[in-house]
Amino acid sequence: MDDILANWKLINRMLPRTKLFVGERLHTMTEIQQISTYPDKRIKPVISLLLSLGIRIWEVEYLKWKHIIHLENDCAKIIVYAGQEEQYHSFVTPECFNYL
């Protein structure tokens, strides 16, 4: 707005590099289908919860049943990191809610 030109190459050199986690990528549909066909009944709700909320696996240990708030049409609001500074609300699909 002030008509100031910025040297973005110089600015980007000063910024810290982003840290990538090992294996951090989106899963393909075939990978998700293979995981969901696993015979253990506890896997499907956890996998659908992770995919629906977009959370990482270590965030599941903060979840409790009281953090799942049932809404109409078989949807639910979930409080992630409840009681922590990073607390936020997210919503799950009806499929995920039925698995839970």
C-alpha positions in Angstrom: 0.0 0.0 0.0 2.9 2.4 0.7 4.6 1.6 -2.6 7.6 0.0 -0.9 9.5 -2.7 -2.8 10.8 -5.6 -0.8 13.7 -7.9 -1.6 11.9 -11.2 -1.0 15.0 -13.3 -1.7 16.8 -11.6 1.1 13.8 -11.8 3.4 13.4 -15.5 2.8 17.0 -16.2 3.6 16.4 -14.8 7.1 13.4 -16.9 7.8 13.8 -20.3 9.5 13.5 -23.4 7.4 10.2 -25.3 7.8 10.6 -28.7 9.4 9.1 -31.7 7.7 8.2 -34.7 9.7 9.1 -38.2 8.4 6.3 -39.5 6.2 4.2 -36.4 6.3 2.0 -36.6 3.3 -1.6 -37.2 2.3 -2.7 -40.8 2.2 -4.2 -42.2 -1.0 -7.7 -43.7 -1.1 -6.3 -47.2 -1.6 -4.1 -46.8 1.5 -7.1 -45.7 3.5 -9.2 -48.6 2.2 -6.5 -51.1 3.1 -6.2 -49.8 6.6 -10.0 -49.7 7.1 -10.3 -53.4 6.1 -8.0 -54.4 9.0 -9.9 -57.0 11.1 -9.4 -55.2 14.5 -12.6 -53.2 15.2 -10.7 -50.5 17.1 -8.7 -49.3 14.0 -11.6 -48.0 11.9 -12.9 -45.4 14.4 -9.4 -44.1 15.1 -8.4 -43.9 11.4 -11.7 -42.2 10.5 -11.2 -39.8 13.4 -7.7 -38.9 12.3 -8.8 -38.4 8.7 -12.0 -36.5 9.6 -10.4 -34.1 12.0 -7.1 -33.8 10.3 -5.2 -34.4 13.5 -2.0 -36.3 14.2 -1.9 -39.6 16.0 -0.4 -38.2 19.3 -3.3 -35.7 19.6 -5.7 -38.7 20.2 -4.3 -39.3 23.7 -5.8 -35.9 24.8 -9.3 -36.9 23.6 -11.9 -38.2 26.1 -15.6 -39.1 25.6 -16.7 -35.9 27.3 -15.0 -33.9 24.5 -17.3 -35.3 21.9 -20.5 -33.3 21.7 -23.3 -34.8 19.7 -25.0 -32.5 17.2 -28.1 -33.2 15.0 -27.8 -35.4 11.9 -25.2 -37.7 13.5 -22.5 -35.1 13.4 -20.3 -34.2 16.3 -18.2 -31.4 17.5 -14.9 -32.4 19.1 -12.7 -30.4 21.4 -9.1 -31.1 20.6 -6.4 -30.4 23.3 -9.1 -29.7 25.8 -7.9 -27.6 28.7 -4.6 -26.8 27.0 -3.5 -23.5 25.6 -3.8 -24.9 22.0 -7.5 -26.0 22.5 -9.7 -25.8 19.4 -13.0 -27.2 18.1 -13.4 -29.4 15.1 -16.2 -31.3 13.5 -16.4 -34.9 12.3 -18.4 -36.5 9.5 -21.5 -38.6 10.2 -19.5 -41.7 9.1 -16.9 -41.1 11.7 -19.5 -40.4 14.4 -21.2 -43.7 13.6 -17.9 -45.6 13.9 -17.3 -43.9 17.3 
